[in-house]
Amino acid sequence: MSGRVEGKVALVTGAARGQGRAHAVRLAEEGADIIALDIAAPVASMGYPMGTKEELAETAALVEATGRRVVARVADVRDRDALQAVVDEGVGAFGRLDVVCASAGVSPPARPLWKIPADEWHDVIDINLTGVWNTLSVVVPPMLAAGNGGSIVVISSGAGLKGVPHLGAYSAAKGAVVQLAKTLANELASGQIRVNTIAPGTVDTPMVTANTQQFKLFRPDLAEPTLEDCVEGFRSMMPMGQPWVHVDDIANALLFLASDESRYITGTVLPVDQGNLNRAV
């Protein structure tokens, strides 16, 4: 099957690399024109590198290689005016907006809740929660005005559905966006705009594989654990036995929720996590 979002226009935040890039390219492969944005700049409190302008340009090139059009811009989801400008430009260029994927997010160093520095707390909440609210706020009006219905997908996390020790700010933000999405699903149902959430498990993106400050969760016995040191720890949490899922696994779930195949699915949370949330122990 191909062309599952043919003729549609999709906006993806956090599109420079990782899940965001995979989402943008997968939707383009299936026929959508893409509005892509990313902060493309460091967030000092996170302790691992963010996407870059060069990576965002590479995402744009990958979209264009599918034969689809793209508007790719640097914008911080914490800046509502910047988001509005990108949405206005993209809708002006393509004439509509049908699919939104709120994917931008950060994952902070692992530490107990009471030891989270204030700047780190605010960065996580401002990007992972307020950034999603900003995104939803600016995309809904043009979608309603067009009258074409549509699909909004918020990327949450398994950590938002069960509290993960040493990831308090991240878990709080990712849990809150589930409720944002559920609320918006009720508000938009009569306009035939569906709103759903994907809750990935561990995914092989730089937010995980380059986030050395979280490796201590798995190997507290080592002074400077590497990713290789942690693979078995990742694997031990997963009933299906792989250390992580791949970005394409999340992108394929997004494609289903973006397409008309899910036309009567709204207000749901779809875990893509090898059964981690469902495990008995």
Steps between C-alpha positions, in 0.01 A plus 500: 500500500626848421366853489335470840523876559509604136422869445515585869726749678672399824683705761770328707682661793845382608568400140878540479577140596380197694128438523406835347706435187358149467145636531557767235658262251244222554208737444670638189555148366124451527414819314497791746668836460689590816537801727804416714645692790763455767677708761832403336692642795637379835296476818770533762324324787453178306864395478478339156505657152181619333431488128673753276411723208699266278295201617177690439621574147576130458145415607370744239717336234370155596141625468572654161660175386157337535361751249306698760529868590635627830518819704774449762564772754686553826253569780485433873171346617528719812455803273136512397551792262775310319274196471219716366730644235604154379140377489389812313782458248436130450123533462556794268733292283296180494147629551392272783603308814374147558744320729697622800764306690616666823829317532746756638630404842801467727607246759692632803778343704383230740476622858258481797207741488626712790838547330367636170643851443243769431635581154483135399142466631386806307670389178332158513154638583531791257607282207321171564171641632462870424661441159229246419229740620650774285504268201140391547389858552637622167403203281136459601363827352621437141385137518152604614485780244582262216215267596686191378519321834842359576722323748714631784748263665688588818815303580494418871699217662455189704655707779190719488276203578694359792737705712863419425742557789752778440301640207244703694481809279496293182231264633288794621513680165438188293207402720350846471507503120285186499230697679544795263442266208199332659343836579562629148355180352170578670512863390571422133298184437208685345743658253621152395848576632636202687754535782702205621819431693785259435692380805833362377719282712876539468582612144840497329539877467779731621272599790565145627818374338699825546351594836791381711365663816214248506725196467551501877138380535613168359859476626533693827798278576709665227653846516446572130277233344476481122202409285647153453512458879127576516362288217410207721334735748282641222427149376401373846200737511356382170278189486571461127871494566643787295683784677294761315259555218600683184386841381320335210282307746371828643471660156286211375267540798480870424419428136208278603360769730552766232326301229132440435549142620453639851219738410290410806784472750542799728592563863718189519850424625696253287805346672778385266726346760542123457240446773699684767196676648305176508764284666396339827819587689 
